Amino acid sequence: MKNTISRLFTALLASCALGLFSGSIAAAVISYNVTVNTSDLAGIAGQIDMQFNPAVDPAVAAQAVVSSFVTNGTLAGAPIVDGTVIGDLGTSLTFSNGTTLNAYLDGFTFGSAFSFLITFSGDFLTAPSLDATAFSLSLYDLSFNPLGSFAPSSSLLSFELVNGGVITNDTSSPVGTDQLPRLAVTDAPASVPAPAGILLLAFGAIAMVQTRAKRA
């Protein structure tokens, strides 16, 4: 019986260690909630464009996952995809920076707003590099004229991923007659299991095993 308890104790500790290790992996991402106000574009048929492109090729590996896309507008559901892009906006969209152009373009009849979660991961978090990979979001009309764009480019939003996991967010002031408070970008911390909670569960399970052993 003592040998059985010892083996169970060892297994529980191993499980605890695995939980802690998994938590450290889950923490190795950077996430943001993005909300875009399109109330001035409501009802207009246009296009939504997302790109994830490296400054050089090959680049330090990075991924961007767009998920939880919510809108009261309507996606056409017939996207044009270039490069290393998997999935769709209706479920989950994964970009890798393995090629020079990685783009996702879909028709979109604008509602009053849309939002999504974007999560960045990969070697760029730790690997030394001076060359950034950039994620950009752009909106166009059917003739590819930029809608609601910010200076100096046609991108509405741009995240630049550089060495050590530093991400710069280009949300400059809008230009021309477009003065809506269009963008809201907030941190979305990754969910990481609390080490103390894992240990508490492990010790509770051990206590239950020991109690049952004494009764046997």
N, C-alpha and C positions, 0 to 999 in steps of 0.2 A: 504493500500500500504506500509506504514512504517513497518507493521508487516511482510509483505512478504519480504521486503529488509532485515529486521533483520534476518529472518530465512535463507535467502540465504547467508548472511554474516557469520552466524554461521556454515553453511554447508561448505562454502569455507575454513574457518579456520580449520575445522575438517579435510577436505581433505588435507590441507597444512600440518597439524600435522602428518597425515598418511603418506604423502610423505616423511617427514623428518624421521619418524620411519622406513619406508621401506629402506631408504638410509642407516640407521645405520645397518640394517640387511644385506644389500648387502655388507657393508664394512667388515663384520665378516667372511672373507675368505682370504686366502693367495694363490696367483697364480704365476706360473712360466711358461715361454716359454722355451721349450727344443728342441734343434736341434742336431741331431746326424749325423756325417759324416761317411758314409759307402762306400765311393768311392773305397776303396781297397777290398770290399766284393761284389761289383756289379756283379750280375748274379749268385751268389752263393745261393743255396737253403739251408735255415736254419730255425731257429725258434726265435720268439720274446717272451719274458717272462716278465710279470709284476706281482709283488706281493705287498701286503699291510698287513703286519703281526704285531701283538702286541707282546711286550716282555713278557707280562703276560696275562692270561685270567681268569677273565674278565679284560678289560682295559678301561681307560677313552675313551669315544666315540670319534671317528674320522672318517672322510670320505675323500676319494680321488676321484676326477672326472677327467678322461682323455678325452679330447675332441679335435676337430680340428686336427685330425691325418692326416697328408699330407705326401705322399711319391711318388716317381717314381718307387718304387718296387711294389711287388704284394703279398697281403695277401692271404693265402689259404682259409680263411673264414670258417674254421671248428675248432673253438677253443676248447680247453679242459679247463674247469672251475672248480675250487675248492673253497668252502666256499661262503662268501657273496659277490658275484660279479654279477652285472646286466648290460646288454647291450653288445656292441661289439666295436671294434676299428673303424669300418667304420662309426659309428654314435657318440655314447658317452658311456663311460665305467665308471661305478660307483663301487668303492670298499668301504666296511665297515670293521671295525676291530672287528666284533662281534665273530669271530672264530679264532682259532690259525693259520690256513692257509687259505689265500684268494689270489687265483692265477688265472692268465689268460695266457694261452699259445696258440700261433697260428703259423702255418707254414708261412714262409716269404721268398720270393725270393728277395734278397736285391737289391736295386737300389743304387744311389749315395748318398742318404741322406733320412732322415725322420724327421718329427718334430711334436710336439703336445703341447697342453696347459694342465697343470695339476693344479687343484685347490683343496686346502685342507680346510676343515671346521670341526666343531664339538666342543664338550666340552673341548677338549685338549687346545683350545685357552685360556681358563680361569681357568680350574679346576686344582688343585694341584696334581701333579703326578711325580714320579721319573722314571717311566717306559715308555720308548718311543715306539711309533708305527713307523715302517719303511716302506717306499715305495721303491721298488727296480726295476730296469730295467736291464735285462740280454739278451744277444744274444748268440745263440748256433748254431752249425752245426747240421746235422741230427743225429749225434751220441752223442749229448749233450756235446760236447766239447765247452768251452766258447770261444767266438769270441770278440776280441777287449776289453777284460776285464781289469780292473784296480786292482792293489794290494790293500788290501790283500785278497779280496774275488772274486768270479766269477761275481759279479755285475758290470755292466758298470756305473751305477748311483744309488745313494742311498740318499733319504731324510729321516731324522729322526725327528719325531714330538715329542716335549717334552713339559713340563709344561709351561703355559703362552704363547703358540703359537710360541715358538722358534723352528725354523727349521734349522737343520744343513745339509749341502749338501756335501756328500763325493764324490769328483771328483778328487781323487789323481792322481799323474802322471802315465801315462801308463808304463808298464814294458815290457821287452823282446824287440822284433823287432818292436812292434806296437808303432810307434812314431807319428802317425797322431794327429793333433789338433782335436780330435774326438768330443768333447762336447762343446756346447754353452748353458749356462743356464742364463736367464735374468728374472728379476722381471716383472710381468704383473699385475699392480695395478687394483683392482676391480673398475668397473665404479660405481660411487656414485652420485646421483643427487645433484646438488649444492643447499644448503638451500636458498641462495639469489635468485637463479633462480626460485625456487618454490614460494617464497614469491612474486616475481615480477609478475608472472603469476596470482597468487591469487588476488593481488591488482588491476591488469588490468581488471580481470573479474568483480570485485566489481564495478569499475568505469563504466564499460559498463552497468551493471544493474542499477546503479543510474541514468545514463544519459537517459536510456530508460524509467525509472520511471517518470522523470521530463517531458518527452515528452508526456507521457500518459495522 
